[in-house]
């Protein structure tokens, strides 16, 4: 096949096969406790309904499960794929069910983390208050899971302004931080996932940044431990190939 050949971008597997023939790497991204992990993967084999890759960072593979994302300039949009099998010993993974995402990939402006312990935020909106668990947090945003907000008189709409009180650790407490609802998405029949943009003061932003940096280091440490636990000793249940 000519090196100038460009495959049909609509056929994800044909693009992957072409990249493999060119010995070109793809970027694979996934998240672990809300921290985005990135690594290059190389194509080893392409079959009619799946493809095998070799990872460049085996430790990161311990966090792979369910769906991952692939990126390359030959893809018109980010590709989502399902993890079909993995061998941590060899750093090999099989992906299937390749589909283009409808939205463009946007790099996060700030690091996001999942709190170490269950943490809650009290949302204040029009003299009403609702306590809800925090799913993730960054300097500029927070993900919250609100249970039956309408029944409690809280009508969250994109653009709504609210104020937040929350505590991440005994020494990381925040009161009255201004926020704006960016989106709301139903989760099941009773809950709503809220994306909230935060507007912390300079001192609050500095405190949040320190917490997030520390929590990210902890999460990466947890990932290293997970890799050790899942890669040694090897049990039959881990042999996907």
N, C-alpha and C positions, 0 to 999 in steps of 0.2 A: 504494500500500500504506500502511495506517495506521501512524503512528509508534509506536502502542501494540502493534502486531503482534509476537508473539514466535514465532520459528520453532521447529520441532521440533529440540531439541538433539541428538537422535540422528542427524540428517542434517547432517554438518559443513558441507557446501557451502551448505546453506540458511541456516545461521548466518552464514557468511562473506558470502553475498549480502545478508543483512539488515544486517550491519555496514557493508557498502559503501554501501547505500542511506541509512544514517544518517551517512555520512562519519565513521565511528568507526574508530580505529586498533586494530590488534592488535599484541601484543608478539611479536617473533620472537627466539628464542634459539638459539645454536649455540656450539660451542667451537672454539678455535684453540690447539693445543698446551696443552690443558687449561684455558685461561683462558676463562671464560664471557663471551660477547659478547651484548649485548641492544640491540635497536633497535625503534622503531615502524615498522610497514608499513601502507600504506593499500591498500584493495581497488580495483583498476581495472576488472577484468572477471571474471565467473564463467561458466564453461562446464560442460557436463555432467560432465566428468571432470578438470577442472583450474581453477585460478584465477590471475590475474595481479595482482601487487602492485607498488607503488612503495616503495622503501626510503628511510628517512630518513638513513641513514649509508652512503653508497656505498662508502667505504673498507672497512667491515666486510664488505661483500658479497664481497670478494676471498677471504674465508675460507670462503665457503659451498660445500658439496659434500655429495652424498648426502642425508642426512636432517637436518631442522631441526624446531624445536618452535614452536608458536603458542599464545599465551595470551590469554584474554579471559574476563571474568566470565560471559559467556553460555555458555561451554563448561563442561560438568560436570567434565571432566578435561582435562589438557593434550593437545594434538593434535600428532601427529607427521606430517610431510609429506615427500615426496620432491622434491628440487630437479630439475625437468625442464629448465629453461633459465634463462639469465641474460644480461643486457646491462649491463655495468658503465658504459658510456657514459651510459645513461639511468637507471640505478638501478632497473631493472625485473627481476622474477623471476617465473617460472612454477612453481607448486607443484602436485603431484598426489598421488594415493594417500594421502588424508587418513584417519587412524585415531586413535581415542582410545587413550591409554596406560592400562594397567590400574592403574598406581600414581599417587598424587598427586605433584605437583611439589614438591620440597623445596629451598628456597634453601640454598646452602652456607653454613655458619657461617664458614668461612675460605677465603681465596683458595687455589686449587690451580694448580700449574704443572707443566709438563714440564721436566725438567732439560735444560740446554743441550747438554751432552755426555753420552755414555753413562755412566750412574752405576749402581753396584751396592750392594746391601745384603747383609750376612751375617746370616741369621736363626738364632738360637740357641734350640733347643727341646729340653728334656730331654737335655742333654749331647750333642746332635747339632747340626750346623751345615750350612747350605745357602746358597750364594751365588746371588743372583738379580738381574736388572736391575730398576731402579726405573722405573715408568711415569709416576708423578706423585707429588707430595708437597704437603702443606699443613702448617700448624702442628700440626694434630690428626690427620693421617692420611697414609697412604701406599698407593699401588697398586703391587703387585709381580707379576711374571710368573714363577712357579716351574716349572722343567722337571723332570718325573718325580720329584716330592718323595717319593712313597711308596716308590719303588725305593731312595731314599737314606735310608729310615728316618724320614722326616718326615711324620707324620700330622696335617696341619693341620685343625682343626675349629673352627667358630665358638665363641668363648669361650676358646680356648686362649691362655695367656699366654706370651709369648716376649720375647727381648731382641734389639736390633738394633744393628749397627755399620755405619756408612756414611759416605761422603765425597762431598760435592756439588761442592766446589772444593778446591784445595789448602789453603785457609784455612777451609773449612767441613767439619770432621770431627766425627763424633758416635759415642760409644761407650757401649754398654750401655743405650740408651734402651728403656724398657719399652713393650710393645705388646700389644694383644689382637686376635685374629682376629675380624673382624666378619662376613665372608663369604668363601666360596671358590666359584669358578665354573670349570668345565672350559673350556679353550680348545684345540680340536682333540682329539687322542687322547693327547697327551703332557704338556701344560702345564696349569697351574691359575692363574687370576687370583685374587690375594688382596687383600682390603681390610683394612687394618690400622689400628686406632685407636692413635695415639701418645700417650704420657704423658711429655712432656719436662719437665725441670726448668725453673725460671723463666729461667735464663740460656740454656738450650738453646732455649727457645721464642722468646726475644728474638733469638737468632742466626738461627733459622729464619725468623722474620718478616722480618728484614733481607734474607736471601737471596731469599725469595719476592717481596718488593716489588721488588727489583732485577731479578729474572728476569722479573717481569710487565712491567716497563718495556721490557726487551729484546724480549719477545714482541710487544708492541704496536708496537715499532719494526720488527720483522720483518714484521708485518702491513702496515705502511705501505709497506715496500719491496716486498712482494708485490703490493700494489695498483698501485704504479707500474709494476712489471714486466708485469702482466697487462692493464693498461688502456692502455699506450702503449709502442711503437706497436701499433695494433690489427691483428691478422692475421685472415684469413678463418676460421681455426679457432676464433676466439672469437665469431663472429657466430651466436648461437643463434636469433635471431629472423628 
